Every structure is written in structure tokens, then in C-alpha cells.
């Protein structure tokens, strides 16, 4: 290893005093003496095989050390001698610099990889595929549900069994590590693309650039030259058509539609906002379902639970009362719509809010949204042999689209081992079907008709069928963020279609050289610029010999 010598800043000052006549422009000098040596002063490093003085002050100034320091080089050598210990410090510093460069190089490679368009498309495709799977496959059910609906013996589509569903997390797609990891990767790709592509484009677009030679105009999308025309007249025309005009000497630069250049950054920011809202929903949202009979209530906190960024304690302690549940039927007897008349009651037992909700028309209170999602029949109200009305609880015998609810009215000695009685069934809130203790069909009655039916010598009047409402409660702090992201995405997408048009001009004697370019609607831009040039007034002067534009 070659020997190294260092000139400290204090030693360099002494060196300058020894040299005497040094130009005042030499404010900072970095010296290097001998092959393989290293000089440091003012935090700057220089390498070279001979003594060099690199100075700040006058741009491009560089003076040969031989010419500058030769008169006192012998005395200078005494100054630059440094103990061996300093050389060790220099070697440590050089290792740190090399490590920093390696980290910076690795970071640049990572950013370039993330900014790859094929990678971003692949990430989007995988996210779309998982989202489609999450839409088709019912989410959040118990494992037994998937055992039943995705059996090994008969896989869906020939391959999709419960092992695949549960193993890949397809029962909770939107909170699975794979889905969230893809969102993080896509966010990284968007930020990398913004920093490496979009931001530099915007910086260039905002920079005032003037073309000073006629030859440079021939490289533009459109260029022309006007005889006997003035730069100021063109600037006035451009300004009247919405251009921002800047002039310097005999040159002009104008542009319009800069938001069109900024819009892609806004699109990326909106997508990041959407993904942030989705991630927030997956991590912090609270969900719960309840089936509440008409006339009863429930505590919001019991249905939702509590969590980070969840509703306030006063909201969780509030109760929701189901005043009434009813169903609208079509003319053919099919179900048209479900309705639930809800009332929110404060912890102090004061009504706060009320609303009759239906499917796709939820109720919102304190950051909690209550959706109408299901229904049932909780009880049938009967009068038996002119008794007082009483409720007989009903149970769900079939679920899904073909609901069936039933109950059993025992006859005789209730402690008898035979356990005979009357079976009562209902598929909706309109009719009740009766079967005797032998299982034979007896008849049908409408609730509230006050018409008795005799079954096994027992007179029964159906006063009412009491429905239950199925509610889904959701507290999702990510929803406003997602909505804001989609709003921003729509706005910035529209703005991105604005053309960013640029015009340059050069006054070359009596000739006015004009050129321009646009990133969108190029034919429209050429038409607009030609129309503007036709409006530039002609100045009376001697006819120029030839156009300055290259032929």
C-alpha cells in the first residue's frame, strides 16, 4: 500500500502563509501529494497522481500545483508530514464510505425493481384474483361450514376442497398475510414509480427552458418560422389562449395543462389511499351479527366487541330496540323487502335515534352501521280453547332461501312418554300450517284472522307470528379513507387526460422561429398552434432572405 499524507485545514493555512502570494479566489483547496496519497480539507476529497489545487470561487478554475507552489515546495514538505496514526483513521473512513455506497447501490436496485411495470401488473393480477375468490367463497364461516360445502369427495370445480380453502386462507382472504403482503408490495411499486418516473417528469415540466438556436426547433413535434413577426405579439396571443408565458431576451417559453402532468402522481396517491383504507379495515374493523325478536333489544358492544380505533364507549354501551319487524310481499306471494323499525337508546335510557331500515338502506350511529341481512320467526302467538294469548317459540327447521320454522303443541299429559301433540309450521309471516298428532295435514290459518281451527278436538286461534330481524353491525374506520381514495382516483383520472402543451419561440432577426409539443391530443395541438400563428400580425420590413430553420 502506498504511503498516505494528510494536510489538515490548520496546516493548509500555515502552508498558504508560507507560500505567500496565493490568489484570493482559492477559497478551499484540497491537496494530494505523491502517488496513492490522500488530501482532505473542507470536507472534500480529491484523487490524482500529481499535486493539484481545486478551488471554489470562479467556475471552472483549476491551477497547476507545480506553477502555484513550486517556489516554496521544499518548505511545504515539512508542513505536510503527518504521524502514522492518522493514516489508520483515513483507512477507517474509507471503509465507511464504501459501505454507504453499497447500501445506496442496493437501495437504488430495489427501487428500480419495484418500479417495474410487469411486476406491478403481476401484483394487480394476483390481488384481483384473490379478491374474486373472496367474492365467490363465503368469508368468515366456521371450519365445519367449509367441510360441508367444499368436501373432499366432491371438490368444487374438480379441485377446490376445504383443504385448499382453509390452507390458503381463502375463508378470510382480505385479512390473510398473502393478500396484505401483495398490497404492501403494490404500494411499494407505486411509490417507486412515482419517485423514479413521475416526479422527475414534473420537475422537468415545471422548469423554464429556452431554445437559443434555430436548429433545436427542428427536433420538436411541430416547428415553423414566420417572416416579419415579433416575439411580443406571439406572447400576447399565447397568453390569451391560456398559456403561461415567459420571455428572456429574444427567446420565449410558454406552457399550459401542467395539472395533466401532476395527475399521474395524484392517481398513485389515490391508489395508495385506497390500499391504506383497505388495510385499516382489515386490521381495525369490528363486525358482528345478531338475530333479535320483535320487541326485544340488545347492547351494541355485545354484538361488536371492542378494539383499536373502535367506537366510543358511550356508543358501545347503547342499546338497540327492535320495535317492529315486517315483510313486504309481492302479488305472487314472494318476499319483496324486509323492514326493521329500530330505536337507539342511550345508557341513561333516553331515545337517541330511530329509523326503519331495509336491505341496502342501513342505519348509522356513532360510527356503527346496522344492515338488514336476515330474518326469522321467533314465536307464534296462540289462544287454545279460548285461553289467554301466549307465545309458543318456533325453531328454524330449514335455512337458506326456503326457510321453514316449526313448533310443537303438546296434548294430554306433558310427562307422558308418548309425547304426542300438534305440529305447527310456517314458511313466512303470512300463513300457519297445522298437522295433527298423527302427522296428517289439518289446515292453514292466517295470523290475525281470528278464525279458529280444530285439531285433535282442540280449538286454536292464531293471533300473530312474531318475526326476528337479522342485523349485521359493522364499525369500519377504513371506509372513509377508501371513499376518499376512490373520489381522488376519479378526479385525478379525469385531470390526467388534460394535455400538457409547450411552445418555444426565438426571434432571429426579422424571422420568428416557433415550435412546440404536447403529450396528448397532438393533432389538436398542431391545429391550435397553426391557428395561433395565423393570428400573429405581420410587421412591415424588408423581406428576409431565407428562413433560419434547417431545410
C-alpha positions as CSV (number, residue, x, y, z in Angstrom):
1,X,0.0,0.0,0.0
2,X,1.4,3.4,-0.9
3,X,2.1,5.8,1.9
4,X,-0.5,8.5,2.6
5,X,0.0,12.1,3.8
6,X,-2.8,14.4,5.0
7,X,-2.8,18.2,5.1
8,X,-5.2,19.4,7.8
9,X,-7.1,22.7,7.4
10,X,-4.8,24.4,10.0
11,X,-1.7,23.1,8.3
12,X,-3.0,24.2,5.0
13,X,-3.5,27.7,6.4
14,X,0.2,27.6,7.5
15,X,1.1,26.3,4.1
16,X,-0.7,29.3,2.5
17,X,1.2,31.7,4.7
18,X,4.5,30.1,3.6
19,X,3.5,30.3,0.0
20,X,2.5,34.0,0.4
21,X,1.1,35.0,-2.9
22,X,-2.0,32.9,-3.4
23,X,-4.9,34.2,-5.5
24,X,-7.9,35.3,-3.3
25,X,-10.2,33.2,-5.4
26,X,-8.7,30.0,-4.0
27,X,-11.1,29.7,-1.1
28,X,-11.0,26.0,-0.5
29,X,-8.1,23.8,-1.7
30,X,-7.6,20.1,-1.5
31,X,-4.1,18.8,-1.9
32,X,-2.8,15.5,-2.8
33,X,1.0,14.8,-2.7
34,X,2.5,11.7,-4.2
35,X,1.1,8.6,-5.8
36,X,-1.6,6.9,-3.6
37,X,-1.8,9.8,-1.1
38,X,-5.0,11.4,0.1
39,X,-5.6,15.1,1.0
40,X,-8.6,16.4,3.0
41,X,-9.7,20.0,3.7
42,X,-13.1,21.5,4.0
43,X,-14.8,18.0,3.9
44,X,-13.8,17.4,0.2
45,X,-11.7,14.5,-1.3
46,X,-9.6,14.7,-4.4
47,X,-7.6,12.0,-6.1
48,X,-4.7,12.3,-8.6
49,X,-1.2,11.4,-9.4
50,X,0.3,14.9,-9.0
51,X,-0.2,17.8,-6.7
52,X,-3.5,19.6,-7.7
53,X,-5.2,22.6,-6.3
54,X,-9.0,22.5,-6.8
55,X,-10.7,25.8,-5.9
56,X,-14.2,27.2,-5.4
57,X,-14.9,30.7,-6.4
58,X,-14.6,31.1,-10.2
59,X,-16.4,28.4,-12.1
60,X,-14.0,26.1,-13.9
61,X,-10.9,27.5,-12.2
62,X,-8.1,24.9,-11.8
63,X,-4.4,25.8,-11.3
64,X,-1.5,23.5,-11.6
65,X,0.2,22.9,-8.3
66,X,3.6,23.0,-9.9
67,X,3.0,26.6,-11.1
68,X,1.4,27.7,-7.9
69,X,3.5,26.1,-5.2
70,X,6.9,25.4,-6.8
71,X,8.7,28.4,-5.2
72,X,8.3,27.0,-1.7
73,X,7.8,23.3,-2.3
74,X,10.7,22.4,0.0
75,X,9.3,24.2,2.9
76,X,5.8,22.8,2.2
77,X,7.0,19.2,2.5
78,X,7.9,19.9,6.2
79,X,4.3,21.0,6.8
80,X,2.5,18.0,5.2
81,X,4.3,15.4,7.2
82,X,1.7,13.6,9.4
83,X,2.2,10.9,12.0
84,X,1.4,7.3,11.1
85,X,-1.7,7.1,13.4
86,X,-3.6,9.4,11.2
87,X,-3.3,7.0,8.3
88,X,-5.3,4.4,10.2
89,X,-8.2,6.9,10.7
90,X,-8.2,7.6,6.9
91,X,-8.5,3.8,6.2
92,X,-11.5,3.5,8.6
93,X,-13.2,6.5,6.9
94,X,-12.7,4.9,3.5
95,X,-14.3,1.7,4.6
96,X,-17.4,3.6,5.9
97,X,-17.7,5.4,2.7
98,X,-17.5,2.1,0.7
99,X,-20.2,0.6,3.0
100,X,-22.5,3.6,2.4
101,X,-22.1,3.3,-1.3
102,X,-23.0,-0.4,-1.2
103,X,-26.2,0.4,0.8
104,X,-27.1,3.2,-1.7
105,X,-26.5,0.9,-4.6
106,X,-28.6,-1.8,-3.1
107,X,-31.4,0.7,-2.4
108,X,-31.4,2.0,-6.0
109,X,-31.6,-1.5,-7.4
110,X,-34.5,-2.3,-5.1
111,X,-36.4,0.9,-6.1
112,X,-35.8,0.1,-9.8
113,X,-37.1,-3.4,-9.3
114,X,-40.2,-2.2,-7.5
115,X,-40.8,0.4,-10.2
116,X,-41.0,-2.3,-12.9
117,X,-44.3,-2.2,-14.8
118,X,-44.5,-6.0,-15.3
119,X,-44.1,-6.5,-11.5
120,X,-46.9,-4.0,-10.8
121,X,-49.2,-5.7,-13.3
122,X,-48.5,-9.1,-11.8
123,X,-49.3,-7.7,-8.3
124,X,-52.5,-6.3,-9.6
125,X,-53.5,-9.5,-11.3
126,X,-52.9,-11.5,-8.1
127,X,-54.8,-9.1,-5.9
128,X,-57.7,-9.1,-8.4
129,X,-57.7,-13.0,-8.4
130,X,-57.7,-13.2,-4.6
131,X,-60.5,-10.5,-4.5
132,X,-62.6,-12.5,-6.9
133,X,-62.0,-15.6,-4.8
134,X,-63.1,-13.7,-1.7
135,X,-66.3,-12.6,-3.5
136,X,-67.2,-16.1,-4.6
137,X,-66.2,-18.0,-1.5
138,X,-68.2,-17.1,1.6
139,X,-66.0,-15.4,4.1
140,X,-65.7,-15.8,7.9
141,X,-67.6,-19.1,8.4
142,X,-66.7,-21.8,10.8
143,X,-64.5,-24.7,9.6
144,X,-67.5,-27.0,9.7
145,X,-69.2,-25.0,7.1
146,X,-66.3,-25.4,4.7
147,X,-66.1,-29.1,5.5
148,X,-69.8,-29.4,4.4
149,X,-69.7,-27.1,1.3
150,X,-66.2,-28.0,0.0
151,X,-66.0,-31.8,0.6
152,X,-63.1,-33.9,-0.4
153,X,-65.4,-36.4,-2.1
154,X,-66.8,-33.7,-4.5
155,X,-64.4,-30.7,-4.8
156,X,-65.8,-27.5,-6.3
157,X,-64.6,-27.1,-9.9
158,X,-62.9,-30.5,-9.6
159,X,-60.1,-29.4,-7.3
160,X,-61.3,-26.8,-4.7
161,X,-61.8,-28.7,-1.4
162,X,-61.8,-27.5,2.1
163,X,-58.0,-28.2,2.5
164,X,-57.3,-25.6,-0.2
165,X,-59.8,-23.1,1.2
166,X,-58.5,-23.3,4.8
167,X,-54.9,-23.9,3.8
168,X,-54.6,-20.8,1.6
169,X,-56.7,-18.6,3.9
170,X,-59.5,-18.3,1.3
171,X,-62.0,-18.2,4.1
172,X,-60.6,-14.8,5.2
173,X,-59.0,-13.5,2.0
174,X,-58.9,-9.9,2.9
175,X,-57.1,-10.3,6.2
176,X,-54.7,-13.1,5.0
177,X,-51.0,-12.4,5.1
178,X,-50.7,-13.2,1.3
179,X,-53.3,-10.5,0.4
180,X,-51.9,-7.9,2.8
181,X,-48.4,-8.6,1.6
182,X,-49.4,-8.1,-2.0
183,X,-51.0,-4.8,-1.0
184,X,-47.7,-3.7,0.6
185,X,-45.8,-4.7,-2.5
186,X,-48.1,-2.8,-4.8
187,X,-47.9,0.2,-2.6
188,X,-44.1,0.0,-2.8
189,X,-44.3,-0.3,-6.6
190,X,-46.5,2.8,-6.8
191,X,-44.2,4.9,-4.6
192,X,-41.1,3.7,-6.5
193,X,-42.7,4.6,-9.8
194,X,-43.7,8.0,-8.5
195,X,-40.2,8.8,-7.3
196,X,-38.3,7.4,-10.3
197,X,-40.6,8.4,-13.1
198,X,-43.4,10.8,-12.3
199,X,-41.6,13.3,-10.0
200,X,-38.7,13.8,-12.5
201,X,-41.2,14.4,-15.3
202,X,-43.0,17.0,-13.2
203,X,-39.7,18.7,-12.3
204,X,-38.7,18.9,-16.0
205,X,-42.2,20.1,-16.9
206,X,-42.0,23.0,-14.4
207,X,-38.6,24.1,-15.5
208,X,-38.4,27.1,-17.8
209,X,-36.3,26.1,-20.8
210,X,-35.4,28.4,-23.6
211,X,-34.2,27.3,-27.0
212,X,-31.5,29.6,-28.3
213,X,-30.7,28.1,-31.7
214,X,-32.9,27.6,-34.7
215,X,-31.6,24.1,-35.2
216,X,-33.0,23.0,-31.8
217,X,-36.6,23.7,-33.1
218,X,-36.4,21.1,-35.8
219,X,-36.4,18.4,-33.2
220,X,-39.8,19.4,-31.8
221,X,-43.1,17.8,-32.7
222,X,-44.1,20.9,-34.8
223,X,-41.9,23.9,-35.9
224,X,-42.4,26.8,-38.2
225,X,-40.9,30.2,-38.9
226,X,-42.7,33.5,-39.5
227,X,-41.2,36.3,-41.6
228,X,-41.7,39.8,-40.3
229,X,-43.1,38.7,-36.9
230,X,-42.4,39.9,-33.3
231,X,-41.9,37.8,-30.2
232,X,-44.1,40.0,-28.1
233,X,-47.1,39.6,-30.4
234,X,-46.8,35.8,-30.2
235,X,-46.6,36.1,-26.4
236,X,-49.8,38.1,-26.3
237,X,-51.6,35.5,-28.4
238,X,-50.4,32.6,-26.3
239,X,-51.4,34.4,-23.1
240,X,-54.9,35.0,-24.4
241,X,-55.3,31.2,-25.1
242,X,-54.5,30.1,-21.5
243,X,-50.7,29.7,-21.8
244,X,-48.3,30.7,-19.1
245,X,-45.7,32.8,-21.0
246,X,-42.1,33.5,-20.0
247,X,-39.6,35.6,-22.1
248,X,-35.9,36.2,-21.8
249,X,-34.1,38.3,-24.3
250,X,-35.1,37.2,-27.7
251,X,-36.5,33.8,-26.6
252,X,-39.9,32.7,-25.3
253,X,-41.3,29.7,-23.5
254,X,-45.0,29.0,-22.8
255,X,-47.0,26.1,-21.5
256,X,-50.4,25.1,-20.3
257,X,-52.0,22.0,-18.9
258,X,-49.5,21.4,-16.2
259,X,-52.1,19.6,-13.9
260,X,-52.2,16.9,-16.6
261,X,-48.6,16.2,-15.7
262,X,-49.3,16.2,-12.0
263,X,-52.4,14.0,-12.3
264,X,-50.5,10.6,-12.5
265,X,-49.0,11.4,-9.1
266,X,-52.5,12.1,-7.8
267,X,-53.6,8.7,-9.3
268,X,-50.9,6.9,-7.5
269,X,-51.6,8.8,-4.2
270,X,-55.3,7.9,-4.5
271,X,-54.5,4.2,-5.1
272,X,-52.2,4.3,-2.0
273,X,-55.1,5.9,0.0
274,X,-57.5,3.1,-1.1
275,X,-55.0,0.4,-0.1
276,X,-54.3,2.1,3.2
277,X,-58.1,2.3,3.9
278,X,-58.4,-1.4,2.9
279,X,-55.6,-2.4,5.2
280,X,-57.0,-0.3,8.0
281,X,-60.4,-2.0,7.6
282,X,-58.8,-5.4,7.7
283,X,-56.8,-4.6,10.8
284,X,-59.2,-2.5,12.8
285,X,-62.8,-3.1,11.7
286,X,-65.3,-4.7,14.1
287,X,-68.2,-6.9,12.9
288,X,-71.0,-8.8,14.5
289,X,-74.4,-10.3,13.7
290,X,-77.5,-10.7,15.9
291,X,-80.9,-12.2,15.5
292,X,-83.3,-10.2,17.6
293,X,-87.0,-11.0,18.1
294,X,-89.5,-8.2,17.7
295,X,-90.0,-6.2,20.9
296,X,-86.6,-7.0,22.4
297,X,-83.3,-5.1,22.4
298,X,-79.5,-5.8,22.5
299,X,-76.4,-3.9,23.6
300,X,-74.2,-2.7,20.7
301,X,-71.0,-3.7,22.5
302,X,-72.2,-7.3,23.0
303,X,-72.6,-7.7,19.2
304,X,-69.5,-5.8,18.1
305,X,-67.0,-6.3,20.9
306,X,-64.3,-3.6,21.2
307,X,-61.0,-2.9,19.6
308,X,-58.4,-0.4,18.4
309,X,-60.0,2.6,16.7
310,X,-63.4,1.2,17.6
311,X,-66.5,3.2,18.5
312,X,-66.6,5.3,21.7
313,X,-67.6,3.6,25.0
314,X,-70.9,5.5,25.1
315,X,-71.8,4.0,21.7
316,X,-70.9,0.5,22.7
317,X,-73.0,0.8,25.9
318,X,-76.1,2.0,24.0
319,X,-78.9,-0.4,23.2
320,X,-80.8,-1.0,20.0
321,X,-84.5,-1.9,20.4
322,X,-86.4,-3.7,17.6
323,X,-89.8,-2.1,17.7
324,X,-91.2,-4.0,14.8
325,X,-90.2,-6.3,12.0
326,X,-92.3,-6.8,8.9
327,X,-92.0,-8.1,5.4
328,X,-93.4,-6.7,2.1
329,X,-94.8,-9.3,-0.2
330,X,-95.3,-9.2,-4.0
331,X,-98.5,-10.1,-5.7
332,X,-97.4,-13.6,-6.3
333,X,-96.7,-14.1,-2.6
334,X,-92.9,-13.9,-2.8
335,X,-90.9,-11.8,-0.4
336,X,-90.2,-8.3,-1.7
337,X,-88.4,-6.5,1.1
338,X,-87.6,-6.8,4.9
339,X,-88.0,-3.9,7.3
340,X,-86.9,-3.3,10.9
341,X,-88.0,-0.4,12.9
342,X,-85.0,0.3,15.2
343,X,-84.5,2.7,18.0
344,X,-81.2,3.5,19.7
345,X,-81.4,4.0,23.5
346,X,-78.6,5.7,25.5
347,X,-77.1,4.1,28.6
348,X,-79.3,6.6,30.6
349,X,-82.4,5.1,28.9
350,X,-83.1,8.1,26.6
351,X,-84.0,7.5,23.0
352,X,-81.2,8.9,20.8
353,X,-82.1,7.9,17.2
354,X,-84.5,5.8,15.3
355,X,-85.0,4.6,11.7
356,X,-86.8,1.9,9.8
357,X,-84.1,0.1,7.9
358,X,-84.3,-2.3,5.0
359,X,-82.0,-4.2,2.7
360,X,-79.5,-1.6,1.2
361,X,-80.8,1.1,3.5
362,X,-78.8,0.8,6.8
363,X,-78.8,2.8,9.9
364,X,-75.7,4.7,11.1
365,X,-75.0,5.7,14.6
366,X,-71.7,6.7,16.3
367,X,-69.5,5.1,13.6
368,X,-71.6,1.9,13.7
369,X,-73.6,0.8,10.6
370,X,-76.5,-1.6,11.1
371,X,-77.6,-3.6,8.0
372,X,-80.7,-5.6,7.4
373,X,-79.4,-9.0,6.4
374,X,-81.7,-11.8,7.5
375,X,-85.0,-12.6,9.1
376,X,-86.7,-15.4,11.0
377,X,-89.8,-16.3,13.1
378,X,-89.2,-16.4,16.8
379,X,-92.7,-17.4,18.1
380,X,-96.3,-17.9,17.2
381,X,-99.0,-16.3,19.4
382,X,-102.0,-18.6,20.1
383,X,-105.2,-18.9,22.0
384,X,-106.1,-22.5,22.8
385,X,-109.7,-23.4,23.8
386,X,-110.4,-19.7,24.4
387,X,-107.4,-19.2,26.8
388,X,-105.4,-16.1,27.2
389,X,-102.9,-15.5,24.3
390,X,-99.5,-17.0,24.9
391,X,-96.3,-17.3,22.8
392,X,-95.0,-20.6,21.6
393,X,-91.4,-20.5,20.5
394,X,-90.5,-21.6,17.0
395,X,-87.3,-23.1,15.7
396,X,-85.7,-23.0,12.3
397,X,-86.1,-26.4,10.5
398,X,-84.7,-25.2,7.2
399,X,-82.4,-22.3,6.4
400,X,-81.4,-20.5,3.3
401,X,-83.9,-19.3,0.6
402,X,-86.5,-22.0,1.6
403,X,-86.9,-21.2,5.2
404,X,-89.1,-23.3,7.4
405,X,-90.0,-22.8,11.0
406,X,-91.8,-25.1,13.3
407,X,-93.1,-25.7,16.9
408,X,-94.9,-28.4,18.8
409,X,-98.1,-28.0,20.9
410,X,-98.2,-31.0,23.3
411,X,-101.5,-32.7,24.1
412,X,-102.6,-34.6,27.2
413,X,-100.1,-35.4,29.9
414,X,-96.9,-33.5,29.2
415,X,-94.9,-36.0,31.2
416,X,-96.1,-38.9,29.0
417,X,-93.5,-41.0,27.2
418,X,-95.6,-40.9,24.0
419,X,-95.1,-37.2,23.6
420,X,-97.9,-36.6,21.1
421,X,-99.1,-33.2,20.1
422,X,-99.9,-30.8,17.3
423,X,-97.2,-29.7,14.8
424,X,-97.3,-26.1,13.7
425,X,-95.2,-25.0,10.7
426,X,-94.7,-21.6,8.9
427,X,-92.6,-20.5,5.9
428,X,-93.3,-16.8,6.2
429,X,-95.3,-14.3,8.2
430,X,-98.5,-14.8,6.2
431,X,-99.7,-18.4,6.9
432,X,-99.5,-21.1,9.6
433,X,-100.0,-24.8,8.8
434,X,-101.3,-27.4,11.3
435,X,-100.8,-31.1,11.4
436,X,-102.5,-33.4,13.9
437,X,-100.7,-35.8,16.3
438,X,-100.7,-38.5,13.6
439,X,-98.9,-36.2,11.2
440,X,-101.9,-35.6,8.9
441,X,-102.5,-32.2,7.4
442,X,-105.4,-30.3,9.0
443,X,-105.5,-26.8,7.6
444,X,-104.0,-23.3,7.2
445,X,-104.7,-20.1,9.1
446,X,-103.6,-16.5,8.6
447,X,-102.3,-14.7,11.7
448,X,-104.9,-12.2,13.0
449,X,-107.8,-13.7,11.1
450,X,-109.5,-14.6,14.4
451,X,-110.7,-17.8,12.7
452,X,-110.3,-20.9,14.9
453,X,-109.1,-24.2,13.6
454,X,-109.9,-27.5,15.4
455,X,-107.1,-30.0,15.6
456,X,-107.5,-33.2,17.6
457,X,-110.5,-31.7,19.3
458,X,-108.5,-28.6,20.3
459,X,-109.7,-25.2,19.1
460,X,-106.7,-22.9,18.2
461,X,-106.7,-19.2,17.1
462,X,-103.6,-17.7,15.7
463,X,-103.2,-14.1,16.8
464,X,-99.8,-13.3,15.4
465,X,-96.5,-14.6,14.1
466,X,-93.6,-12.8,15.8
467,X,-90.7,-12.2,13.5
468,X,-87.0,-11.8,14.2
469,X,-84.7,-9.5,12.4
470,X,-81.2,-10.4,11.4
471,X,-78.8,-7.5,11.7
472,X,-75.2,-7.1,10.8
473,X,-73.2,-4.5,12.7
474,X,-70.0,-3.0,11.4
475,X,-67.6,-0.4,12.7
476,X,-65.0,0.2,10.0
477,X,-62.6,3.2,10.3
478,X,-61.2,2.4,6.9
479,X,-64.4,3.2,4.9
480,X,-64.0,7.0,4.9
481,X,-60.4,6.5,3.7
482,X,-61.4,4.2,0.9
483,X,-64.2,6.6,-0.2
484,X,-61.8,9.5,-0.2
485,X,-59.3,7.4,-2.2
486,X,-61.9,6.5,-4.8
487,X,-63.0,10.1,-5.1
488,X,-59.5,11.3,-5.6
489,X,-58.9,8.5,-8.1
490,X,-61.9,9.6,-10.2
491,X,-60.9,13.2,-10.1
492,X,-57.2,12.7,-10.9
493,X,-58.0,10.2,-13.7
494,X,-60.1,12.9,-15.4
495,X,-57.4,15.5,-14.9
496,X,-54.8,13.2,-16.4
497,X,-56.5,13.5,-19.8
498,X,-55.6,17.2,-19.9
499,X,-52.9,17.9,-22.5
500,X,-49.6,19.4,-21.3
501,X,-48.6,21.7,-24.3
502,X,-45.4,23.6,-24.6
503,X,-44.4,26.3,-27.1
504,X,-40.9,27.8,-27.7
505,X,-40.1,30.8,-29.8
506,X,-36.9,32.6,-30.9
507,X,-36.5,36.0,-32.5
508,X,-33.9,35.6,-35.2
509,X,-33.7,39.0,-36.9
510,X,-36.9,39.6,-38.7
511,X,-37.8,35.9,-38.5
512,X,-39.8,34.4,-35.6
513,X,-39.0,30.7,-35.2
514,X,-41.7,28.8,-33.3
515,X,-42.0,25.2,-32.2
516,X,-44.0,23.1,-29.8
517,X,-45.0,19.7,-28.5
518,X,-47.8,18.1,-26.5
519,X,-48.1,14.8,-24.6
520,X,-51.7,14.2,-25.6
521,X,-54.1,15.2,-28.4
522,X,-51.2,16.0,-30.7
523,X,-53.3,16.7,-33.8
524,X,-55.5,19.1,-31.9
525,X,-52.3,20.9,-30.6
526,X,-50.9,21.2,-34.1
527,X,-54.2,22.7,-35.3
528,X,-54.3,25.1,-32.3
529,X,-50.7,26.3,-32.8
530,X,-51.2,26.8,-36.5
531,X,-54.3,28.9,-35.9
532,X,-52.4,31.0,-33.4
533,X,-49.5,31.6,-35.8
534,X,-52.0,32.7,-38.4
535,X,-53.2,35.4,-36.0
536,X,-49.7,36.8,-35.3
537,X,-49.6,40.2,-37.1
538,X,-47.0,40.9,-39.8
539,X,-44.5,43.7,-39.3
540,X,-43.6,45.8,-42.3
541,X,-39.9,45.4,-43.0
542,X,-37.5,44.2,-45.7
543,X,-38.2,40.6,-46.7
544,X,-35.7,38.2,-45.1
545,X,-33.5,36.2,-47.5
546,X,-34.4,32.8,-46.1
547,X,-35.9,31.0,-43.0
548,X,-33.4,30.3,-40.2
549,X,-34.9,26.8,-39.8
550,X,-32.8,24.0,-41.4
551,X,-34.1,22.8,-44.7
